[in-house]
Amino acid sequence: MVKDLITEALQTLHLQHGKDLKEVAQYLKMKYRVEVGLLVLQSRLKKVLLEEKAVA
């Protein structure tokens, strides 16, 4: 799977650095001017975690 901007931010900020989803949304808004809702981030996070389980 090709990692997009939202997936990269989730993996880096949320999973590696322990930031919450609000901070990830704020990062995307401030740096890339991309507004993402918390529900979108939650669903993307579920997909990322499922893919990690499938790979492991």
TIRO-2110 file (N, C-alpha, C; in Angstrom, 1 decimal):
// TIRO-2110
0.8, -1.2, 0.0, N, 1, A
0.0, 0.0, 0.0, CA, 1, A
0.9, 1.2, 0.0, C, 1, A
0.5, 2.2, -0.8, N, 2, A
1.2, 3.5, -0.9, CA, 2, A
0.8, 4.3, 0.3, C, 2, A
1.7, 4.9, 1.0, N, 3, A
1.4, 5.7, 2.2, CA, 3, A
1.1, 7.1, 1.7, C, 3, A
-0.1, 7.6, 2.1, N, 4, A
-0.5, 8.9, 1.8, CA, 4, A
-0.1, 9.9, 3.0, C, 4, A
-0.4, 11.1, 2.8, N, 5, A
-0.1, 12.1, 3.8, CA, 5, A
-0.7, 11.8, 5.2, C, 5, A
-2.0, 11.5, 5.2, N, 6, A
-2.7, 11.2, 6.4, CA, 6, A
-2.1, 10.0, 7.1, C, 6, A
-1.9, 8.9, 6.4, N, 7, A
-1.3, 7.7, 6.9, CA, 7, A
0.1, 7.9, 7.5, C, 7, A
0.9, 8.7, 6.8, N, 8, A
2.2, 9.0, 7.3, CA, 8, A
2.2, 9.8, 8.6, C, 8, A
1.3, 10.8, 8.7, N, 9, A
1.1, 11.6, 9.9, CA, 9, A
0.6, 10.7, 11.0, C, 9, A
-0.3, 9.8, 10.8, N, 10, A
-0.8, 9.0, 11.8, CA, 10, A
0.3, 8.1, 12.4, C, 10, A
1.1, 7.5, 11.5, N, 11, A
2.1, 6.6, 11.9, CA, 11, A
3.2, 7.3, 12.7, C, 11, A
3.6, 8.4, 12.2, N, 12, A
4.7, 9.2, 12.8, CA, 12, A
4.3, 9.8, 14.1, C, 12, A
3.2, 10.6, 14.1, N, 13, A
2.8, 11.4, 15.3, CA, 13, A
2.1, 10.5, 16.3, C, 13, A
1.1, 9.8, 15.9, N, 14, A
0.3, 9.1, 16.8, CA, 14, A
0.9, 7.8, 17.3, C, 14, A
1.4, 6.9, 16.4, N, 15, A
1.9, 5.7, 16.8, CA, 15, A
3.3, 5.7, 17.4, C, 15, A
4.2, 6.5, 16.8, N, 16, A
5.6, 6.6, 17.2, CA, 16, A
5.8, 7.6, 18.4, C, 16, A
5.1, 8.8, 18.3, N, 17, A
5.4, 9.8, 19.3, CA, 17, A
4.3, 9.9, 20.3, C, 17, A
3.2, 9.2, 20.2, N, 18, A
2.1, 9.2, 21.2, CA, 18, A
1.2, 10.4, 21.3, C, 18, A
1.2, 11.2, 20.2, N, 19, A
0.3, 12.3, 20.2, CA, 19, A
-1.2, 11.9, 19.9, C, 19, A
-2.1, 12.6, 20.4, N, 20, A
-3.5, 12.2, 20.2, CA, 20, A
-4.0, 12.7, 18.8, C, 20, A
-5.2, 12.3, 18.5, N, 21, A
-5.7, 12.5, 17.1, CA, 21, A
-5.9, 14.0, 16.8, C, 21, A
-6.3, 14.8, 17.9, N, 22, A
-6.5, 16.2, 17.7, CA, 22, A
-5.2, 16.9, 17.3, C, 22, A
-4.1, 16.5, 17.9, N, 23, A
-2.8, 17.0, 17.5, CA, 23, A
-2.4, 16.6, 16.1, C, 23, A
-2.7, 15.4, 15.7, N, 24, A
-2.5, 15.0, 14.3, CA, 24, A
-3.3, 15.9, 13.3, C, 24, A
-4.5, 16.1, 13.6, N, 25, A
-5.4, 17.0, 12.8, CA, 25, A
-4.8, 18.4, 12.7, C, 25, A
-4.4, 18.9, 13.8, N, 26, A
-3.8, 20.3, 13.9, CA, 26, A
-2.5, 20.3, 13.1, C, 26, A
-1.7, 19.3, 13.2, N, 27, A
-0.5, 19.3, 12.4, CA, 27, A
-0.8, 19.3, 10.9, C, 27, A
-1.7, 18.5, 10.4, N, 28, A
-2.1, 18.4, 9.0, CA, 28, A
-2.6, 19.8, 8.6, C, 28, A
-3.4, 20.4, 9.4, N, 29, A
-4.0, 21.7, 9.1, CA, 29, A
-3.0, 22.8, 9.0, C, 29, A
-2.0, 22.8, 9.9, N, 30, A
-1.1, 23.9, 10.0, CA, 30, A
0.0, 23.7, 8.9, C, 30, A
0.5, 22.5, 8.7, N, 31, A
1.6, 22.3, 7.8, CA, 31, A
1.2, 22.2, 6.3, C, 31, A
0.1, 21.4, 6.1, N, 32, A
-0.3, 21.1, 4.7, CA, 32, A
-1.6, 21.8, 4.3, C, 32, A
-2.3, 22.5, 5.2, N, 33, A
-3.6, 23.1, 5.0, CA, 33, A
-4.6, 22.1, 4.6, C, 33, A
-4.6, 20.9, 5.2, N, 34, A
-5.5, 19.9, 5.0, CA, 34, A
-6.4, 19.7, 6.3, C, 34, A
-7.7, 19.9, 6.1, N, 35, A
-8.6, 19.8, 7.3, CA, 35, A
-9.1, 18.4, 7.2, C, 35, A
-8.9, 17.6, 8.3, N, 36, A
-9.4, 16.2, 8.4, CA, 36, A
-10.1, 16.1, 9.7, C, 36, A
-11.3, 15.5, 9.6, N, 37, A
-12.1, 15.3, 10.8, CA, 37, A
-11.6, 14.1, 11.7, C, 37, A
-11.9, 14.1, 13.0, N, 38, A
-11.5, 13.1, 13.9, CA, 38, A
-12.0, 11.7, 13.5, C, 38, A
-13.2, 11.7, 13.0, N, 39, A
-13.8, 10.4, 12.5, CA, 39, A
-12.9, 9.8, 11.4, C, 39, A
-12.5, 10.6, 10.5, N, 40, A
-11.7, 10.2, 9.4, CA, 40, A
-10.4, 9.6, 9.9, C, 40, A
-9.7, 10.3, 10.8, N, 41, A
-8.5, 9.9, 11.4, CA, 41, A
-8.7, 8.6, 12.2, C, 41, A
-9.8, 8.4, 12.9, N, 42, A
-10.0, 7.2, 13.6, CA, 42, A
-10.2, 6.0, 12.7, C, 42, A
-10.9, 6.2, 11.6, N, 43, A
-11.1, 5.1, 10.6, CA, 43, A
-9.8, 4.8, 9.9, C, 43, A
-9.0, 5.8, 9.6, N, 44, A
-7.7, 5.5, 9.0, CA, 44, A
-6.7, 4.8, 10.0, C, 44, A
-6.8, 5.2, 11.2, N, 45, A
-6.0, 4.5, 12.2, CA, 45, A
-6.4, 3.1, 12.4, C, 45, A
-7.6, 2.7, 12.3, N, 46, A
-8.1, 1.4, 12.4, CA, 46, A
-7.5, 0.6, 11.2, C, 46, A
-7.5, 1.2, 10.0, N, 47, A
-7.0, 0.5, 8.8, CA, 47, A
-5.5, 0.2, 9.0, C, 47, A
-4.8, 1.2, 9.5, N, 48, A
-3.3, 1.1, 9.7, CA, 48, A
-3.0, 0.0, 10.7, C, 48, A
-3.8, -0.1, 11.8, N, 49, A
-3.5, -1.1, 12.8, CA, 49, A
-3.9, -2.5, 12.3, C, 49, A
-5.0, -2.6, 11.5, N, 50, A
-5.3, -3.9, 10.9, CA, 50, A
-4.3, -4.4, 9.9, C, 50, A
-3.7, -3.4, 9.1, N, 51, A
-2.7, -3.8, 8.2, CA, 51, A
-1.4, -4.3, 8.9, C, 51, A
-1.1, -3.6, 10.0, N, 52, A
0.1, -4.0, 10.7, CA, 52, A
-0.1, -5.4, 11.3, C, 52, A
-1.3, -5.7, 11.8, N, 53, A
-1.6, -7.1, 12.3, CA, 53, A
-1.5, -8.1, 11.2, C, 53, A
-2.0, -7.7, 10.0, N, 54, A
-2.0, -8.7, 8.9, CA, 54, A
-0.6, -9.0, 8.4, C, 54, A
0.3, -8.0, 8.5, N, 55, A
1.7, -8.2, 8.1, CA, 55, A
2.4, -9.0, 9.1, C, 55, A
2.2, -8.8, 10.4, N, 56, A
2.9, -9.4, 11.5, CA, 56, A
2.6, -10.9, 11.6, C, 56, A
END
